[in-house]
């Protein structure tokens, strides 16, 4: 078909790799993490040294 531009393997490879990278970036950043607002209580550990 004369309407189609000639595509080489390198341009097709780069095209699909870019689509793959963009797809992974969109899937990674579209995931919503639940924000945990729990308060952590810290204990002071006292050591009883018996020499």
PDBQT receptor file of N, H, CA, C and O in Angstrom, charges set to zero:
ATOM      1  N   UNK A   1       0.843  -1.187   0.000  1.00  0.00    +0.000 N 
ATOM      2  CA  UNK A   1       0.000   0.000   0.000  1.00  0.00    +0.000 C 
ATOM      3  C   UNK A   1       0.879   1.237   0.000  1.00  0.00    +0.000 C 
ATOM      4  O   UNK A   1       1.731   1.358   0.880  1.00  0.00    +0.000 OA
ATOM      5  N   UNK A   2       0.728   2.129  -0.900  1.00  0.00    +0.000 N 
ATOM      6  H   UNK A   2       0.035   2.031  -1.615  1.00  0.00    +0.000 HD
ATOM      7  CA  UNK A   2       1.591   3.301  -0.952  1.00  0.00    +0.000 C 
ATOM      8  C   UNK A   2       1.263   4.357   0.100  1.00  0.00    +0.000 C 
ATOM      9  O   UNK A   2       2.062   5.268   0.316  1.00  0.00    +0.000 OA
ATOM     10  N   UNK A   3       0.119   4.260   0.754  1.00  0.00    +0.000 N 
ATOM     11  H   UNK A   3      -0.531   3.520   0.579  1.00  0.00    +0.000 HD
ATOM     12  CA  UNK A   3      -0.230   5.266   1.765  1.00  0.00    +0.000 C 
ATOM     13  C   UNK A   3       0.563   5.080   3.058  1.00  0.00    +0.000 C 
ATOM     14  O   UNK A   3       0.758   6.039   3.804  1.00  0.00    +0.000 OA
ATOM     15  N   UNK A   4       1.014   3.876   3.328  1.00  0.00    +0.000 N 
ATOM     16  H   UNK A   4       0.856   3.096   2.723  1.00  0.00    +0.000 HD
ATOM     17  CA  UNK A   4       1.709   3.608   4.589  1.00  0.00    +0.000 C 
ATOM     18  C   UNK A   4       3.178   3.998   4.475  1.00  0.00    +0.000 C 
ATOM     19  O   UNK A   4       3.832   3.726   3.468  1.00  0.00    +0.000 OA
ATOM     20  N   UNK A   5       3.674   4.631   5.509  1.00  0.00    +0.000 N 
ATOM     21  H   UNK A   5       3.143   4.853   6.326  1.00  0.00    +0.000 HD
ATOM     22  CA  UNK A   5       5.088   4.994   5.541  1.00  0.00    +0.000 C 
ATOM     23  C   UNK A   5       5.915   3.746   5.847  1.00  0.00    +0.000 C 
ATOM     24  O   UNK A   5       5.468   2.881   6.600  1.00  0.00    +0.000 OA
ATOM     25  N   UNK A   6       7.080   3.645   5.289  1.00  0.00    +0.000 N 
ATOM     26  H   UNK A   6       7.443   4.347   4.677  1.00  0.00    +0.000 HD
ATOM     27  CA  UNK A   6       7.918   2.480   5.592  1.00  0.00    +0.000 C 
ATOM     28  C   UNK A   6       8.423   2.529   7.039  1.00  0.00    +0.000 C 
ATOM     29  O   UNK A   6       9.007   3.521   7.476  1.00  0.00    +0.000 OA
ATOM     30  N   UNK A   7       8.189   1.461   7.750  1.00  0.00    +0.000 N 
ATOM     31  H   UNK A   7       7.715   0.655   7.395  1.00  0.00    +0.000 HD
ATOM     32  CA  UNK A   7       8.587   1.388   9.157  1.00  0.00    +0.000 C 
ATOM     33  C   UNK A   7       9.709   0.365   9.290  1.00  0.00    +0.000 C 
ATOM     34  O   UNK A   7       9.615  -0.750   8.776  1.00  0.00    +0.000 OA
ATOM     35  N   UNK A   8      10.741   0.751   9.968  1.00  0.00    +0.000 N 
ATOM     36  H   UNK A   8      10.818   1.657  10.385  1.00  0.00    +0.000 HD
ATOM     37  CA  UNK A   8      11.843  -0.186  10.174  1.00  0.00    +0.000 C 
ATOM     38  C   UNK A   8      11.675  -0.875  11.530  1.00  0.00    +0.000 C 
ATOM     39  O   UNK A   8      10.870  -0.452  12.360  1.00  0.00    +0.000 OA
ATOM     40  N   UNK A   9      12.443  -1.934  11.736  1.00  0.00    +0.000 N 
ATOM     41  H   UNK A   9      13.097  -2.277  11.062  1.00  0.00    +0.000 HD
ATOM     42  CA  UNK A   9      12.352  -2.668  12.989  1.00  0.00    +0.000 C 
ATOM     43  C   UNK A   9      12.797  -1.819  14.160  1.00  0.00    +0.000 C 
ATOM     44  O   UNK A   9      12.271  -1.968  15.264  1.00  0.00    +0.000 OA
ATOM     45  N   UNK A  10      13.742  -0.941  13.949  1.00  0.00    +0.000 N 
ATOM     46  H   UNK A  10      14.169  -0.819  13.053  1.00  0.00    +0.000 HD
ATOM     47  CA  UNK A  10      14.243  -0.109  15.047  1.00  0.00    +0.000 C 
ATOM     48  C   UNK A  10      13.186   0.888  15.514  1.00  0.00    +0.000 C 
ATOM     49  O   UNK A  10      13.006   1.079  16.716  1.00  0.00    +0.000 OA
ATOM     50  N   UNK A  11      12.488   1.522  14.580  1.00  0.00    +0.000 N 
ATOM     51  H   UNK A  11      12.634   1.367  13.603  1.00  0.00    +0.000 HD
ATOM     52  CA  UNK A  11      11.454   2.477  14.991  1.00  0.00    +0.000 C 
ATOM     53  C   UNK A  11      10.287   1.764  15.665  1.00  0.00    +0.000 C 
ATOM     54  O   UNK A  11       9.715   2.279  16.626  1.00  0.00    +0.000 OA
ATOM     55  N   UNK A  12       9.933   0.586  15.169  1.00  0.00    +0.000 N 
ATOM     56  H   UNK A  12      10.397   0.167  14.389  1.00  0.00    +0.000 HD
ATOM     57  CA  UNK A  12       8.865  -0.159  15.841  1.00  0.00    +0.000 C 
ATOM     58  C   UNK A  12       9.291  -0.614  17.234  1.00  0.00    +0.000 C 
ATOM     59  O   UNK A  12       8.495  -0.574  18.173  1.00  0.00    +0.000 OA
ATOM     60  N   UNK A  13      10.534  -1.041  17.369  1.00  0.00    +0.000 N 
ATOM     61  H   UNK A  13      11.181  -1.073  16.607  1.00  0.00    +0.000 HD
ATOM     62  CA  UNK A  13      11.042  -1.452  18.679  1.00  0.00    +0.000 C 
ATOM     63  C   UNK A  13      11.021  -0.288  19.659  1.00  0.00    +0.000 C 
ATOM     64  O   UNK A  13      10.562  -0.443  20.791  1.00  0.00    +0.000 OA
ATOM     65  N   UNK A  14      11.508   0.870  19.242  1.00  0.00    +0.000 N 
ATOM     66  H   UNK A  14      11.881   0.995  18.323  1.00  0.00    +0.000 HD
ATOM     67  CA  UNK A  14      11.514   2.048  20.111  1.00  0.00    +0.000 C 
ATOM     68  C   UNK A  14      10.089   2.467  20.456  1.00  0.00    +0.000 C 
ATOM     69  O   UNK A  14       9.813   2.854  21.591  1.00  0.00    +0.000 OA
ATOM     70  N   UNK A  15       9.192   2.391  19.491  1.00  0.00    +0.000 N 
ATOM     71  H   UNK A  15       9.416   2.076  18.569  1.00  0.00    +0.000 HD
ATOM     72  CA  UNK A  15       7.799   2.762  19.712  1.00  0.00    +0.000 C 
ATOM     73  C   UNK A  15       7.151   1.874  20.776  1.00  0.00    +0.000 C 
ATOM     74  O   UNK A  15       6.498   2.382  21.687  1.00  0.00    +0.000 OA
ATOM     75  N   UNK A  16       7.323   0.566  20.671  1.00  0.00    +0.000 N 
ATOM     76  H   UNK A  16       7.854   0.153  19.931  1.00  0.00    +0.000 HD
ATOM     77  CA  UNK A  16       6.694  -0.336  21.635  1.00  0.00    +0.000 C 
ATOM     78  C   UNK A  16       7.377  -0.286  22.997  1.00  0.00    +0.000 C 
ATOM     79  O   UNK A  16       6.721  -0.474  24.022  1.00  0.00    +0.000 OA
ATOM     80  N   UNK A  17       8.670  -0.037  23.023  1.00  0.00    +0.000 N 
ATOM     81  H   UNK A  17       9.203   0.116  22.191  1.00  0.00    +0.000 HD
ATOM     82  CA  UNK A  17       9.352   0.117  24.309  1.00  0.00    +0.000 C 
ATOM     83  C   UNK A  17       8.862   1.371  25.030  1.00  0.00    +0.000 C 
ATOM     84  O   UNK A  17       8.665   1.356  26.245  1.00  0.00    +0.000 OA
ATOM     85  N   UNK A  18       8.667   2.442  24.288  1.00  0.00    +0.000 N 
ATOM     86  H   UNK A  18       8.826   2.454  23.301  1.00  0.00    +0.000 HD
ATOM     87  CA  UNK A  18       8.158   3.673  24.909  1.00  0.00    +0.000 C 
ATOM     88  C   UNK A  18       6.728   3.484  25.420  1.00  0.00    +0.000 C 
ATOM     89  O   UNK A  18       6.383   3.985  26.490  1.00  0.00    +0.000 OA
ATOM     90  N   UNK A  19       5.908   2.776  24.672  1.00  0.00    +0.000 N 
ATOM     91  H   UNK A  19       6.188   2.370  23.802  1.00  0.00    +0.000 HD
ATOM     92  CA  UNK A  19       4.544   2.495  25.146  1.00  0.00    +0.000 C 
ATOM     93  C   UNK A  19       4.586   1.631  26.405  1.00  0.00    +0.000 C 
ATOM     94  O   UNK A  19       3.813   1.852  27.337  1.00  0.00    +0.000 OA
ATOM     95  N   UNK A  20       5.480   0.656  26.434  1.00  0.00    +0.000 N 
ATOM     96  H   UNK A  20       6.108   0.476  25.677  1.00  0.00    +0.000 HD
ATOM     97  CA  UNK A  20       5.617  -0.210  27.600  1.00  0.00    +0.000 C 
ATOM     98  C   UNK A  20       6.062   0.592  28.823  1.00  0.00    +0.000 C 
ATOM     99  O   UNK A  20       5.524   0.399  29.913  1.00  0.00    +0.000 OA
ATOM    100  N   UNK A  21       7.025   1.480  28.659  1.00  0.00    +0.000 N 
ATOM    101  H   UNK A  21       7.462   1.637  27.774  1.00  0.00    +0.000 HD
ATOM    102  CA  UNK A  21       7.510   2.283  29.781  1.00  0.00    +0.000 C 
ATOM    103  C   UNK A  21       6.423   3.229  30.274  1.00  0.00    +0.000 C 
ATOM    104  O   UNK A  21       6.234   3.366  31.483  1.00  0.00    +0.000 OA
ATOM    105  N   UNK A  22       5.713   3.878  29.375  1.00  0.00    +0.000 N 
ATOM    106  H   UNK A  22       5.867   3.766  28.393  1.00  0.00    +0.000 HD
ATOM    107  CA  UNK A  22       4.640   4.790  29.773  1.00  0.00    +0.000 C 
ATOM    108  C   UNK A  22       3.520   4.024  30.471  1.00  0.00    +0.000 C 
ATOM    109  O   UNK A  22       2.963   4.509  31.456  1.00  0.00    +0.000 OA
ATOM    110  N   UNK A  23       3.187   2.844  29.977  1.00  0.00    +0.000 N 
ATOM    111  H   UNK A  23       3.640   2.450  29.177  1.00  0.00    +0.000 HD
ATOM    112  CA  UNK A  23       2.159   2.020  30.611  1.00  0.00    +0.000 C 
ATOM    113  C   UNK A  23       2.564   1.643  32.035  1.00  0.00    +0.000 C 
ATOM    114  O   UNK A  23       1.732   1.689  32.941  1.00  0.00    +0.000 OA
ATOM    115  N   UNK A  24       3.823   1.271  32.247  1.00  0.00    +0.000 N 
ATOM    116  H   UNK A  24       4.499   1.234  31.511  1.00  0.00    +0.000 HD
ATOM    117  CA  UNK A  24       4.274   0.909  33.590  1.00  0.00    +0.000 C 
ATOM    118  C   UNK A  24       4.312   2.110  34.523  1.00  0.00    +0.000 C 
ATOM    119  O   UNK A  24       3.982   1.982  35.702  1.00  0.00    +0.000 OA
ATOM    120  N   UNK A  25       4.703   3.263  34.023  1.00  0.00    +0.000 N 
ATOM    121  H   UNK A  25       4.971   3.367  33.065  1.00  0.00    +0.000 HD
ATOM    122  CA  UNK A  25       4.731   4.465  34.857  1.00  0.00    +0.000 C 
ATOM    123  C   UNK A  25       3.318   4.849  35.282  1.00  0.00    +0.000 C 
ATOM    124  O   UNK A  25       3.089   5.191  36.442  1.00  0.00    +0.000 OA
ATOM    125  N   UNK A  26       2.371   4.794  34.349  1.00  0.00    +0.000 N 
ATOM    126  H   UNK A  26       2.557   4.517  33.406  1.00  0.00    +0.000 HD
ATOM    127  CA  UNK A  26       0.984   5.134  34.675  1.00  0.00    +0.000 C 
ATOM    128  C   UNK A  26       0.410   4.155  35.692  1.00  0.00    +0.000 C 
ATOM    129  O   UNK A  26      -0.293   4.564  36.616  1.00  0.00    +0.000 OA
ATOM    130  N   UNK A  27       0.701   2.871  35.532  1.00  0.00    +0.000 N 
ATOM    131  H   UNK A  27       1.272   2.539  34.782  1.00  0.00    +0.000 HD
ATOM    132  CA  UNK A  27       0.199   1.885  36.494  1.00  0.00    +0.000 C 
ATOM    133  C   UNK A  27       0.853   2.039  37.858  1.00  0.00    +0.000 C 
ATOM    134  O   UNK A  27       0.203   1.804  38.876  1.00  0.00    +0.000 OA
ATOM    135  N   UNK A  28       2.108   2.423  37.902  1.00  0.00    +0.000 N 
ATOM    136  H   UNK A  28       2.636   2.615  37.075  1.00  0.00    +0.000 HD
ATOM    137  CA  UNK A  28       2.799   2.571  39.176  1.00  0.00    +0.000 C 
ATOM    138  C   UNK A  28       2.265   3.780  39.945  1.00  0.00    +0.000 C 
ATOM    139  O   UNK A  28       2.026   3.682  41.148  1.00  0.00    +0.000 OA
ATOM    140  N   UNK A  29       2.078   4.898  39.285  1.00  0.00    +0.000 N 
ATOM    141  H   UNK A  29       2.272   4.978  38.308  1.00  0.00    +0.000 HD
ATOM    142  CA  UNK A  29       1.667   6.108  39.974  1.00  0.00    +0.000 C 
ATOM    143  C   UNK A  29       0.155   6.230  40.127  1.00  0.00    +0.000 C 
ATOM    144  O   UNK A  29      -0.301   7.126  40.837  1.00  0.00    +0.000 OA
ATOM    145  N   UNK A  30      -0.630   5.383  39.504  1.00  0.00    +0.000 N 
ATOM    146  H   UNK A  30      -0.259   4.655  38.928  1.00  0.00    +0.000 HD
ATOM    147  CA  UNK A  30      -2.078   5.455  39.677  1.00  0.00    +0.000 C 
ATOM    148  C   UNK A  30      -2.553   4.658  40.887  1.00  0.00    +0.000 C 
ATOM    149  O   UNK A  30      -3.723   4.746  41.259  1.00  0.00    +0.000 OA
ATOM    150  N   UNK A  31      -1.669   3.885  41.504  1.00  0.00    +0.000 N 
ATOM    151  H   UNK A  31      -0.719   3.813  41.201  1.00  0.00    +0.000 HD
ATOM    152  CA  UNK A  31      -2.040   3.107  42.685  1.00  0.00    +0.000 C 
ATOM    153  C   UNK A  31      -2.094   4.036  43.888  1.00  0.00    +0.000 C 
ATOM    154  O   UNK A  31      -1.139   4.760  44.167  1.00  0.00    +0.000 OA
ATOM    155  N   UNK A  32      -3.229   4.013  44.606  1.00  0.00    +0.000 N 
ATOM    156  H   UNK A  32      -4.006   3.425  44.379  1.00  0.00    +0.000 HD
ATOM    157  CA  UNK A  32      -3.406   4.893  45.758  1.00  0.00    +0.000 C 
ATOM    158  C   UNK A  32      -3.116   4.126  47.041  1.00  0.00    +0.000 C 
ATOM    159  O   UNK A  32      -3.734   3.101  47.327  1.00  0.00    +0.000 OA
ATOM    160  N   UNK A  33      -2.170   4.641  47.799  1.00  0.00    +0.000 N 
ATOM    161  H   UNK A  33      -1.667   5.474  47.567  1.00  0.00    +0.000 HD
ATOM    162  CA  UNK A  33      -1.839   4.032  49.071  1.00  0.00    +0.000 C 
ATOM    163  C   UNK A  33      -2.746   4.596  50.155  1.00  0.00    +0.000 C 
ATOM    164  O   UNK A  33      -3.093   5.777  50.134  1.00  0.00    +0.000 OA
ATOM    165  N   UNK A  34      -3.125   3.748  51.100  1.00  0.00    +0.000 N 
ATOM    166  H   UNK A  34      -2.842   2.789  51.118  1.00  0.00    +0.000 HD
ATOM    167  CA  UNK A  34      -3.915   4.232  52.230  1.00  0.00    +0.000 C 
ATOM    168  C   UNK A  34      -2.964   4.851  53.252  1.00  0.00    +0.000 C 
ATOM    169  O   UNK A  34      -1.952   4.258  53.624  1.00  0.00    +0.000 OA
ATOM    170  N   UNK A  35      -3.313   6.042  53.689  1.00  0.00    +0.000 N 
ATOM    171  H   UNK A  35      -4.135   6.524  53.386  1.00  0.00    +0.000 HD
ATOM    172  CA  UNK A  35      -2.453   6.772  54.621  1.00  0.00    +0.000 C 
ATOM    173  C   UNK A  35      -2.746   6.296  56.037  1.00  0.00    +0.000 C 
ATOM    174  O   UNK A  35      -3.885   6.345  56.501  1.00  0.00    +0.000 OA
ATOM    175  N   UNK A  36      -1.725   5.846  56.700  1.00  0.00    +0.000 N 
ATOM    176  H   UNK A  36      -0.799   5.806  56.323  1.00  0.00    +0.000 HD
ATOM    177  CA  UNK A  36      -1.885   5.376  58.070  1.00  0.00    +0.000 C 
ATOM    178  C   UNK A  36      -1.594   6.535  59.022  1.00  0.00    +0.000 C 
ATOM    179  O   UNK A  36      -0.538   7.165  58.949  1.00  0.00    +0.000 OA
ATOM    180  N   UNK A  37      -2.535   6.803  59.904  1.00  0.00    +0.000 N 
ATOM    181  H   UNK A  37      -3.393   6.292  59.963  1.00  0.00    +0.000 HD
ATOM    182  CA  UNK A  37      -2.363   7.901  60.856  1.00  0.00    +0.000 C 
ATOM    183  C   UNK A  37      -2.347   7.366  62.282  1.00  0.00    +0.000 C 
ATOM    184  O   UNK A  37      -2.954   7.950  63.179  1.00  0.00    +0.000 OA
ATOM    185  N   UNK A  38      -1.665   6.278  62.481  1.00  0.00    +0.000 N 
ATOM    186  H   UNK A  38      -1.172   5.804  61.752  1.00  0.00    +0.000 HD
ATOM    187  CA  UNK A  38      -1.587   5.707  63.823  1.00  0.00    +0.000 C 
ATOM    188  C   UNK A  38      -0.394   6.315  64.563  1.00  0.00    +0.000 C 
ATOM    189  O   UNK A  38       0.664   6.570  63.988  1.00  0.00    +0.000 OA
ATOM    190  N   UNK A  39      -0.607   6.530  65.841  1.00  0.00    +0.000 N 
ATOM    191  H   UNK A  39      -1.466   6.322  66.309  1.00  0.00    +0.000 HD
ATOM    192  CA  UNK A  39       0.473   7.085  66.667  1.00  0.00    +0.000 C 
ATOM    193  C   UNK A  39       1.270   5.946  67.284  1.00  0.00    +0.000 C 
ATOM    194  O   UNK A  39       0.709   5.014  67.860  1.00  0.00    +0.000 OA
ATOM    195  N   UNK A  40       2.552   6.038  67.155  1.00  0.00    +0.000 N 
ATOM    196  H   UNK A  40       3.008   6.795  66.687  1.00  0.00    +0.000 HD
ATOM    197  CA  UNK A  40       3.410   5.014  67.719  1.00  0.00    +0.000 C 
ATOM    198  C   UNK A  40       3.873   5.452  69.102  1.00  0.00    +0.000 C 
ATOM    199  O   UNK A  40       4.363   6.567  69.281  1.00  0.00    +0.000 OA
ATOM    200  N   UNK A  41       3.713   4.570  70.067  1.00  0.00    +0.000 N 
ATOM    201  H   UNK A  41       3.315   3.664  69.921  1.00  0.00    +0.000 HD
ATOM    202  CA  UNK A  41       4.190   4.874  71.416  1.00  0.00    +0.000 C 
ATOM    203  C   UNK A  41       5.567   4.249  71.578  1.00  0.00    +0.000 C 
ATOM    204  O   UNK A  41       5.759   3.055  71.347  1.00  0.00    +0.000 OA
ATOM    205  N   UNK A  42       6.487   5.055  71.966  1.00  0.00    +0.000 N 
ATOM    206  H   UNK A  42       6.331   6.024  72.154  1.00  0.00    +0.000 HD
ATOM    207  CA  UNK A  42       7.850   4.560  72.145  1.00  0.00    +0.000 C 
ATOM    208  C   UNK A  42       8.090   4.257  73.615  1.00  0.00    +0.000 C 
ATOM    209  O   UNK A  42       7.782   5.063  74.493  1.00  0.00    +0.000 OA
ATOM    210  N   UNK A  43       8.635   3.099  73.858  1.00  0.00    +0.000 N 
ATOM    211  H   UNK A  43       8.885   2.444  73.145  1.00  0.00    +0.000 HD
ATOM    212  CA  UNK A  43       8.968   2.706  75.224  1.00  0.00    +0.000 C 
ATOM    213  C   UNK A  43      10.433   2.992  75.501  1.00  0.00    +0.000 C 
ATOM    214  O   UNK A  43      11.300   2.802  74.649  1.00  0.00    +0.000 OA
ATOM    215  N   UNK A  44      10.677   3.444  76.695  1.00  0.00    +0.000 N 
ATOM    216  H   UNK A  44       9.973   3.598  77.387  1.00  0.00    +0.000 HD
ATOM    217  CA  UNK A  44      12.061   3.630  77.100  1.00  0.00    +0.000 C 
ATOM    218  C   UNK A  44      12.521   2.345  77.780  1.00  0.00    +0.000 C 
ATOM    219  O   UNK A  44      11.970   1.931  78.801  1.00  0.00    +0.000 OA
ATOM    220  N   UNK A  45      13.516   1.739  77.209  1.00  0.00    +0.000 N 
ATOM    221  H   UNK A  45      13.963   2.075  76.380  1.00  0.00    +0.000 HD
ATOM    222  CA  UNK A  45      14.009   0.472  77.732  1.00  0.00    +0.000 C 
ATOM    223  C   UNK A  45      15.098   0.769  78.755  1.00  0.00    +0.000 C 
ATOM    224  O   UNK A  45      16.113   1.397  78.454  1.00  0.00    +0.000 OA
ATOM    225  N   UNK A  46      14.855   0.302  79.963  1.00  0.00    +0.000 N 
ATOM    226  H   UNK A  46      14.030  -0.208  80.208  1.00  0.00    +0.000 HD
ATOM    227  CA  UNK A  46      15.864   0.509  81.000  1.00  0.00    +0.000 C 
ATOM    228  C   UNK A  46      16.562  -0.834  81.279  1.00  0.00    +0.000 C 
ATOM    229  O   UNK A  46      15.922  -1.867  81.476  1.00  0.00    +0.000 OA
ATOM    230  N   UNK A  47      17.848  -0.772  81.285  1.00  0.00    +0.000 N 
ATOM    231  H   UNK A  47      18.368   0.067  81.125  1.00  0.00    +0.000 HD
ATOM    232  CA  UNK A  47      18.648  -1.960  81.513  1.00  0.00    +0.000 C 
ATOM    233  C   UNK A  47      19.120  -1.975  82.956  1.00  0.00    +0.000 C 
ATOM    234  O   UNK A  47      19.663  -0.987  83.450  1.00  0.00    +0.000 OA
ATOM    235  N   UNK A  48      18.911  -3.098  83.630  1.00  0.00    +0.000 N 
ATOM    236  H   UNK A  48      18.469  -3.900  83.229  1.00  0.00    +0.000 HD
ATOM    237  CA  UNK A  48      19.405  -3.258  84.993  1.00  0.00    +0.000 C 
ATOM    238  C   UNK A  48      20.632  -4.144  84.941  1.00  0.00    +0.000 C 
ATOM    239  O   UNK A  48      20.532  -5.369  84.872  1.00  0.00    +0.000 OA
ATOM    240  N   UNK A  49      21.787  -3.508  84.976  1.00  0.00    +0.000 N 
ATOM    241  H   UNK A  49      21.868  -2.512  85.032  1.00  0.00    +0.000 HD
ATOM    242  CA  UNK A  49      23.021  -4.262  84.920  1.00  0.00    +0.000 C 
ATOM    243  C   UNK A  49      23.401  -4.732  86.314  1.00  0.00    +0.000 C 
ATOM    244  O   UNK A  49      23.469  -3.945  87.258  1.00  0.00    +0.000 OA
ATOM    245  N   UNK A  50      23.644  -6.017  86.419  1.00  0.00    +0.000 N 
ATOM    246  H   UNK A  50      23.589  -6.656  85.652  1.00  0.00    +0.000 HD
ATOM    247  CA  UNK A  50      24.015  -6.602  87.721  1.00  0.00    +0.000 C 
ATOM    248  C   UNK A  50      25.449  -7.126  87.596  1.00  0.00    +0.000 C 
ATOM    249  O   UNK A  50      25.689  -8.214  87.072  1.00  0.00    +0.000 OA
ATOM    250  N   UNK A  51      26.373  -6.338  88.082  1.00  0.00    +0.000 N 
ATOM    251  H   UNK A  51      26.179  -5.454  88.508  1.00  0.00    +0.000 HD
ATOM    252  CA  UNK A  51      27.780  -6.723  87.977  1.00  0.00    +0.000 C 
ATOM    253  C   UNK A  51      28.201  -7.466  89.209  1.00  0.00    +0.000 C 
ATOM    254  O   UNK A  51      29.356  -7.879  89.317  1.00  0.00    +0.000 OA
TER     255      UNK A  51
